[in-house]
Amino acid sequence: MATPNYSYEKRQKELAKKKKKEEKLKRKAEGKPDLPDDDTPDGEDAGGTPPPADPAP
């Protein structure tokens, strides 16, 4: 049986990590948010309707 090539596995893991880091930096440089699902900052409502007004006393 062949012995596992740990140095190859380690190199592949390092390359994947480097690629992921470069993609993250690229996204950051473009000014896009990390999470594409979160289009509204601070949890604001994107529906466009204002909250109900308080009744005057």
Sequence and secondary structure as in RCSB ss.txt:
>XXXX:A:sequence
MATPNYSYEKRQKELAKKKKKEEKLKRKAEGKPDLPDDDTPDGEDAGGTPPPADPAP
>XXXX:A:secstr
     HHHHHHHHHHHHHHHHHHHHHHHHHT  S TT  SGGG   S          
